Structure formats: C-alpha cells, structure tokens
Amino acid sequence: MNTDHRIVVLGAGYTGLFSAIRLAHRTRRTGVKITLVNPSSRFVERLRMHQIAAGQELAEHRIPDLLAGTGVTFVQGTATAIDPEARRITVDGAETLGYDTLVYALGSSTDTGKVSGADTQAFTLNNPQIAGRFAARLTEVAASGGTVTVCGGGLTGVEAATEIAESQPGLNVTLISLDEPGGMMGAKARAHLYRALDRLGVTVETGARVTKVLPDAVELADGRLVRSDLCLWTTGVKVSPLAADAGIATDDRGLILVDATLRSVSHPEIHAIGDAAAIRLAWGRIHGTCQSGLPTAQYTADTIARLVRGKAVKPFRFGYFHQPVSLGRRDAVIQFTRADDTPRRMHLTGRSAVAYKEMVSASPLTTYRLSKRMNVTTIVSKGGRATRKPAA
Ligand SMILES: Cc1cc2nc3c(=O)[nH]c(=O)nc-3n(C[C@H](O)[C@H](O)[C@H](O)COP(=O)(O)OP(=O)(O)OC[C@H]3O[C@@H](n4cnc5c(N)ncnc54)[C@H](O)[C@@H]3O)c2cc1C
C-alpha cells in the first residue's frame, strides 16, 4: 500500500462530494491524501434549483461542514487546466495540485449557446445565483400579469413550469417543447403530468422549435412569436472543455470516454463520474441524472480504494429504476422504469408521489452524512438483462 497516494477530486456536486467522502471512509487509516476542488463553498442541490427559481428559500449546506471529520482537504477554486502527463491541476490559473489519481466530476450545465438570444435574454437553472435573479424578476412580471416562457419540455422544464405556475397563480406560463413533455413515461403517468399542467394553467406548445429569444417574445421555427416577458431556458447540455483541452479522450460532446471500470480510455489514472462521463452499458448509454451519478461515485470510490490496495476490480453495473417528477409542491408523478429507463406499468401520483420525490431530493445529503461512518449503498438496480441494444 502506497501511503503517499494523492487523490484529487474535481467538482463537489452530487457525485464529486460523495466520492470524496466515501473514499475517505474506505481509505481511512491508510495515509491516502484526498483533496476536493470546487468554485463555491456552498453545496448546490441541483435537484431543487427550480424551487429557487420559483422564489423558495432553500437551506444552505456548506461543503467544509459536510466534509467535517473526513480528513478531506477542501480547496475553494476553479480548476483551469489539467496536465495529464505531469499529473497536475492548475486552480484559478495559479495554484497547482499534483495527483496520482484524479476523479473528474465537473458535471454539466444548460447550453444557451445554440439558439440566438438564449445566452443574453434567457435565465437558466445553472446555479443558485442565476435562479435567484430569475425569481426576483418573476415577482415583477407576476405583478404586471405578464407571461413567462419555459423553453424545453424535458423533466426539468416540466418541474420548473409547474413550480412557477403554482407559486405565482396570476402569471401566464407557457411551456415550449419540441418533444412531448413526459414523452418517455407510460401513458397513465404522462396523462397525470398533463392534468397537472392543465390544472395549474400552463399553456403547452409541443412540436415547437425555438429559433430566437427576444426581450419580449420567443420566436418559433414556424415564424410565430410567443409573448415572453421572462424566459427560462432548460434545454441542451454542455460540459466543461477542460478534459478535451488537456488531450484526455472525450466523445463529441466533451464527455470523458471511459472503460468498464469508469477509467479514462486514454489516461487510466483518471476516473470520470456523473454527468461528465460517457458511460455505455449493455442496455445503452447512461444519460446525466443524479440517479445514475451517485452509483458512479460510489463505484469509483470503492474501485480506487481497491486499486490503492493492489486489489482487482469488477466492471460498473447500473440500471435505471424510476423517473421522479415534482409538479409543484403539492403534486408529483413517479414513473417506475426498466434498467434502460423505459417505463414499467407501475407509477405513483398524488401525496405518496410528493413524499417519494422529497425523499429522493433529500437522500444525497443523508447519504453523505451516513457515509462518513459506514458504506451506504445507493445502487437500487444493477441493470439485469439488456433491454435494448447498446446505442450506436
Ligand atoms: C432543475 C434540475 C432538476 C433535476 N432533477 C433531477 C432529478 O429529479 N433526478 C435526477 O436523477 N437528476 C436530476 N437532475 C440532474 C442532476 O442534477 C445531475 O445529473 C447531477 O447534478 C449530476 O451530478 P454531477 O456531480 O455530475 O454534477 P453537478 O452536480 O453539476 O456538480 C458539478 C460540480 O463541479 C463544479 N465545477 C464545474 N466546473 C468546475 C471547475 N472547472 N473546477 C472545479 N469545480 C468545477 C460545479 O461547480 C459543481 O459543483 C436535475 C437537474 C436540474 C438542473
């Protein structure tokens, strides 16, 4: 056992924080040094970002407090470069950190660069500051009976539109989506989702491609203008260019290409987890969720702990289990799924779904606290039989 082994974890979102805490527990009393790097000392609960956008105040969780007692060193800063040959990270363009093992957990954010005006006229749920500024504008727009557009009818867009409509009943909310909202759910769960949108007065524009965001409207591909005093952009994903810039093998989206043990195919001392990793399993490709991210963090912490001890490791296995969607604070729908995220027959609605969704949103913080003392299992489903051919 090499007791001088240095592990740097980049990013203290859902996966980076979990992997650092679990690694500390799995390598305790070994002398392994773990450093966690993140721009902010506040832990961002991305799962609740739509609640901030709707004007709710969330509890603040500080990363140093969550790390207390683990022995992990926290560095507040932004990683600005990786030198994989020298095994060195530059933080804020100045400080350097050497590593023997790197955990790359830089996540993803909403891409506003593809549609004209989205970067200057629209808000996103990318961080609590932007979501907070959106909430402040929301109050002004609601006071004048204005219209808010939510662009993107994925689950994040649905959660945001319903949360906003419920919190500001005087407001006109329009959800604009190319694909059918809830299209990945079974018919009954989707029907419940639509009933909730209807009950909350959300106008849904389906099959609509946004071509431009203007100060007072959103332009659609068919030439129509949808009034928009305030626009929330929730569609499209981008990742940090850091890995690609460093010459680490990535896919065409910039996600790190990994092998069956979630190690970079070009630099095996680099482990990629969460939204920043391109992970392919027997049934297809993992898409970025907390549900899949936490198991990648758990697996990677355990894998590194084994590798440091010179032990063999097994390949990563995972299967989806559910699609939990809040529909405001008083309603929700949970679609249970097969490993490949296609819907099963079972779903939950109403109060039990609200309680279930809240349990899901709160579970990462509970997991972190417990993981300081014990090995907490986050993997609900390991995948089973392949239900779909791997994506091309
Ligand atoms: C509104 C919303 C609702 C969602 N709801 C669900 C849900 O119900 N269920 C679900 O499973 N998933 C949900 N997701 C998706 C889920 O939040 C992501 O899949 C998850 O956050 C990915 O975790 P991560 O650790 O990979 O990335 P993140 O949680 O995004 O963390 C990345 C971290 O890296 C840091 N970072 C970035 N660049 C640098 C740098 N250069 N140097 C240092 N640090 C850096 C960031 O500041 C951040 O702290 C939702 C997402 C949103 C936006």
The ligand as an ORCA input file, in Angstrom:
! r2SCAN-3c Opt
* xyz 0 1
  C     -33.501     21.599    -12.040
  C     -32.895     20.237    -12.143
  C     -33.588     19.158    -11.633
  C     -33.038     17.888    -11.706
  N     -33.747     16.851    -11.178
  C     -33.232     15.601    -11.198
  C     -33.958     14.515    -10.588
  O     -35.079     14.666    -10.090
  N     -33.359     13.294    -10.577
  C     -32.116     13.090    -11.106
  O     -31.629     11.958    -11.038
  N     -31.416     14.086    -11.688
  C     -31.944     15.344    -11.760
  N     -31.231     16.373    -12.331
  C     -29.901     16.097    -12.901
  C     -28.835     16.106    -11.796
  O     -28.889     17.315    -11.088
  C     -27.438     15.923    -12.411
  O     -27.425     14.735    -13.157
  C     -26.391     15.858    -11.285
  O     -26.302     17.114    -10.653
  C     -25.025     15.446    -11.838
  O     -24.098     15.414    -10.782
  P     -22.574     15.755    -11.040
  O     -21.862     15.603     -9.745
  O     -22.086     15.018    -12.221
  O     -22.586     17.289    -11.484
  P     -23.008     18.585    -10.645
  O     -23.955     18.231     -9.562
  O     -23.425     19.570    -11.665
  O     -21.651     19.066     -9.988
  C     -20.549     19.514    -10.729
  C     -19.684     20.356     -9.801
  O     -18.482     20.680    -10.465
  C     -18.177     22.047    -10.193
  N     -17.298     22.547    -11.247
  C     -17.609     22.843    -12.538
  N     -16.515     23.287    -13.183
  C     -15.506     23.251    -12.301
  C     -14.102     23.550    -12.387
  N     -13.554     23.965    -13.538
  N     -13.336     23.383    -11.282
  C     -13.883     22.920    -10.127
  N     -15.184     22.603     -9.996
  C     -15.978     22.776    -11.067
  C     -19.536     22.706    -10.186
  O     -19.476     23.971     -9.549
  C     -20.358     21.682     -9.403
  O     -20.266     21.882     -8.028
  C     -31.760     17.667    -12.303
  C     -31.047     18.765    -12.826
  C     -31.611     20.036    -12.758
  C     -30.834     21.202    -13.329
*
